[in-house]
Structures are given as C-alpha cells and as structure tokens.
Amino acid sequence: MKLASLLTQKKPQIVDRWIKLLYDSYPAQAAVFLKKEKDKFDNPVGYRIARGLNEIFTALIQEMETEQLLAALDEVVRIRALQDIPPSQALAFLFLLKNLVREELAEEFEKRNFTGELMELDSRIDGLVLLGFDAYTRRREKLCEIRINEVKNRVSGLLRKSGLSINSI
C-alpha cells in the first residue's frame, strides 16, 4: 500500500488532530470556543481554519498544483496574518503536520518501508511552509497598506477641516 492511500484513509484522524493542535495555539478561552463551536456563522474563524486545513491536507496528498495549494493555504494564513503573533508562530501549524503523520502512521511505518515516500512528503510540506511565508508576507503587506491609507485619509480629513492642504504645509 502506498503512503498516499494510507494518508487518505487516515485523513479524518490526522486533520482532526491538526485542527485541535492549531486551536491549542490560541489563548485558553479562545481555544475552548474554537473547539466547541462548529457553526460557520457562530464561529467563522474556526470554520475557516478547519476548512482550510482539510483543503491543505487534501491538496498535499493529491499533489495538486501550486495555485490550488496556495488557495487552500491562504484560507488559514489570512486569519493568522491578522493576529498579533510573530510569523514563526503563525506558520508553526504547518510543521506540526510532519509529526502528526509520523504519529498517526507509526504502526504502518514499522511494517513497511516508506522512507522514500516520507521524504517526498516532508519535502512537499517544506515547500508548503515556503508558500505559507509568501502568503503570510503578502497578507501582512496588504494589512500595512490598508493602515497607511487609513492614516492618510484621517490626516487629509483633519487638514481639510482646519482649512489647510498638504500643499500649504
């Protein structure tokens, strides 16, 4: 049996544990809420994270194109980029996947030699991390651009109210 088919069989368990680990990276009260509330309207963040991790895992094991993988990744990264956490913490969830796969498939790894396929999966996950940093950076840049435009608009409005213009300063 190939590693991809084992991963497909174990997908629900792996993704469920992955989601819970990501939720655990939040403060205790937020983590409890994210885990408990499943409705996409009552808990849009938890819903998007769960959907995003599910799509990332599917894209990874089916070896989808970079664009599809990036779209799935962006589902989670856009949320993490808005939060006041460092990039290393925001993207740490991607590294968790390597350990989850090893833990979930430990018995199968003892019975069969998946070294080559596992190295290939690790390499794809590493590539996913790199894509994640690109996506995270783009989201943070966009957020910064929005903040700068907001400040410019406020200053411009204050200048107009005071009868001044940028040219007169």
N, C-alpha and C positions, 0 to 999 in steps of 0.2 A: 504494500500500500504506500502511496506517495504521501509526502508531507502535506501537500496542498489538500488532499482529500481528508486527511486527519484533522487539519485545521478547520476545514469546512464542517466536519462532524462536531468538533468541539467549540465551534464559533459561539453558540449561545453562552456557554460557561465562561469562555475567555473574555468575551465582550462585556458580560455582566460584571465580572471581577474587575475589568479595566475601568468601567464606569464608576464602580464603587471606590476604587483607588483614587480616581480623579476627584470624586466628590470629597474624599477624605483630605484632600489638599486645601480645602476651604476651612474657614473657622467652624468650630463645632456646631453652632446653631444653624449656620447655612448648610453644612453637610447633612444634618438631620433633615432639613426641609427638602434639599435636593433629592435625597434618597427616598423620602416618604411620598412626596407629591409627584404624581406621574402625568397629570393632565397638562397638555401643551399650552393651555390658556392660564392655568393657575401657576404653572412653573415653566415659563418659556425657556429659561436658561438651562434647566435640567433636561428638558425635552430636546433642545438643540444639541446639547452635549451628547446625550445618549444616541440621538440620530447620527450625529457626526462621527462618533467613534465606531458605530456599526458600519457606516459607509466607508470609513477609512480602512477598517479591517477587511471588508469585502473587496475593496479596490486593491488592497495589498496582496491578498491571497489569489485574486484573479489576475494579477499583474496587469491592471488597467493602465491606460495611457496617463502621462504626466498631468494632463489637463483635468482628467477625471479625479485623479488622486488629489490634486491641488484644490479642486472644488470641495471634495469631502473634507479635506484638512482645514480649509477656510471656515467651515461650519463651526469648528471648535476654536480655532485660533482667533477669530474675530471677537469672541467672547473673552478669551484670555488676554487679548491685547488691550481691552478696555479696562481691565482690572489693574490695581496699583500693586503689581508684583513684578519682580525682575524677569527678563526674558528666559533665564535658565529655569526658573520655577514655572513660568507659563508653559514651557515646552517639555518639561520633565515627564509629562504623561506619555510621551512618545517612547522614551527609554524604558518605561515600565512594561511595555509590550514584550520586549525580549524575555524578561524574567517570567512573565505570565505564561508565555508559550512553553518555556522550559519546564515550569512547574506543572502545568496542565497536561503536558505530554511526557512526563518523566518516565512512566512505565513503558510507553512505546519506544522511547529513546534507548531504554535498556535492552529491549528485544531486537530492535533493528538499528542499522547504521544510517542515520540521516545527516551525517556530518556535512556533506556537500550541500544538501538542500537547506540545512540550517544556516550554513554560512551565507548562502544566497539570500535567505530571508533576512538575516542580520544586515546584510548589505542593503537590501531594499528599505529596511527600517532606518538605517543610517541616512539613506537618500531622502527618506521621508522627513527626517529631522532637519536636513538642509533646506528642503522645501518649506518646512514649518518656519524656519528662521526668515526665509524670504517673505512668506506670507505675514508673519508677525511684524516684520520691519515695515512692510507696505501699510499695514493697518495702523501702526503707530505713527508713521509719517502722515497719513490721512488725518488722524486724530489731531496731530500737531498743527496741520494746515487749517483744520476747522477752528481750532483755538485761536490761531493767529488772525484769521479772518474775523472772528468774533471780537477780538480786541480792537482790530482796525475799525470795525463798524461802530463800536462803542466810542472810540476816540473821535471818529468822524462825526458822530451824532452830538457829542459834547461840544465839539468845535462849532458845529452849525448852531446849536442852542446859544452859544456865547457870542455868536456873530463873527467868529474867526474862521479862517480857512487854512488849510495846510500851506497854501502858497504865501499867506501873510506872516507865517512864523519863520 
